[in-house]
């Protein structure tokens, strides 16, 4: 329960800053106002915002319930999270946030928000490669390596999506040929 409360506090701060406050300031500074009429761009933008925000929320809840922690650097999950959206891609939270930002850019027809979404996605990629992946390798070792082998970020191979278990690792070790004593 404590992990859920911590995750919800973090989610509120993350979503408020990255997905609401900064985009609202960009719209204000660029002179963009609310769409005057309902149209295809507004509908598509709203669908993308809702889908992206839902994915972010699913990731945060998965961190709380499966990982026993939060997405925050100062309170990371205690267990490697390979369930929920993380079964399909390695960084669904950043993808969800990016989709929500792209949806807002479409909704408002804003080049400033489109640029912000692009900068956000590049920054998150650099963060993942430079900090997150090395930290996960150090923290979770073989479990994270197996997770990486089974999924390649946005690209998935045709392999089982089940989370690695102690039993599956033991079976894999048992199948390896053993050197014969001389």
N, C-alpha and C positions, 0 to 999 in steps of 0.2 A: 504494500500500500504506500509505503514511503517513497519507493521508486516512482510510482504513479504520480504522486504529488510533486516530486522534484521534476519529473518529465513535463507535467502540465505547466509548471512555472517557467521552465526553460522554453517550452513551446510558445507560450504567450509572449515571452520576450523576443524569441527568434522571429516568430510570425509578425509580431507588431513592428519590429525594426526592419527586417529584410523584405517582407512581403506587403507591408502597409505604409509605414512611415516614410521610408526612402522613396518608394514609387509615388506616394502622394506629393512629396516635395518636388520630385522631378516633373510631375504633371503641372504643379503650381508654377514652378519656375519657367516651364516652357509654354505656359499660357493655354494649356489644354483644359477644356471643361468637360462636364458630363455629356455623353452622347445625347443629342436632341431627339433622335428618333430610334425606334427599335428596328434593327435590320439584321442581315446575315452575319456581319462582322461582330455585332454586339452579342448575338446569340452564340456564335462560335467562341468568342472570347470568354463569355460567361461559363460555357461548358469546360473550356480549358482551365480557367481559374478554379472551378469547383473540382475538377479531376486532379489537378496538381495539389490543391490544398488537402484533398482527401488522402492522397498518397503520402503527403508529409505527415498528416495526423496518424495514419496507419503505421508509419515508420516509428514515430515517437512512442506510440502505444506498444509496438513490438519491442522497442528498446526497454520500456518499463517492465513488461510482463515476461519476456523471454530472456532479456539480457540483464535484468535487475539493475538498471542504471539509466542514464539519460544520454542524449547526443552531445551534451556539453563536454568540452575538453576537461573541465575540472571535476566531472562526475561521470566517467565513461561506464559502459556496461561491464558487469563483472564476468559475464559469459559471452562468448562469441555469438552474435546474432546471425543465424542463417535460415530463419523461418520468415513467414509472412512475405512481404515484398522482397526481402533479401534472398529468397529462393530463386527469384527471376533475374535480378541484377544486383551488382555489388553496391551501388550508390543510389538507391531509389529516392532517398530524401532530397538529395540535390537535384535529381531529375524532376521530382514533383515540384520543388520550388521554382525551377527553371520553366516548367510547363505553365505554372500559375503566372509567372512574370510575362511569359510570351502571350498568354491569354489576355492579361491586362493590357499589353501593348496592342493587341488586336482590338480589344474592346474599345480602347480610347483612340486607336489609330495613331499611336504615339511613337515616333522614331526615338525619342529620349528613353522610353521604357524598353524598346527593342534593344537599344545599345546597352542599357543597364542589365537586361537579361543576358546578353552576350558576355558582358564583363563578368557577371556573376558566375556563369557557367565556366568560363576560362579560369577564374579565380578558384572555384571549387575543384576543378581538375588539378590545378597546380597544388592546392592544399592536400588533396587525396594522394597525389604522387609523392609530394615532398614530406608530408608529415603523417597522414593517416595510415597509409599502407605500411611504412616502416615501423610505426608504433604497434600496429596490429600484429605484424610478424614477430616483434619482440615479445609482445604480451601473450599471444595465443599460439605461437610456434607452428607445430605440425598441423593443428586443426585449421589454422588460417591458410596454410599452404595448400591443404587438401581442398578447402573451399575455393581458393583461387584457381586451382587446376580444373575444378568442375564448372566454373563460370568465368567468363572473361569480360567483366563489366557489362556493357550493353549487348555484347555478342554472347549467345549461349551455344554451347555444343550440344549435340544430341546425347546427353548422358542423364543418368538419374538425377532428380532434383532433391532427393531426400538428404536431410542434414547428416553430416558425418557423425557416426557414433563410435563409441569405444569398441563395440563388437565388430563394426565394419573395418576399423583400422586393424584389429586383431586378425580378422580373416585375410585382409590384404597382406599382412606380414607373414601369415602362415603359407600363403601361396608362393611367396618368393623362394627361389631355389637356395638351398643351404649348401655352403661349401663342405666337401667331404674331408674328413680328417685323414691325414697321411700317415 
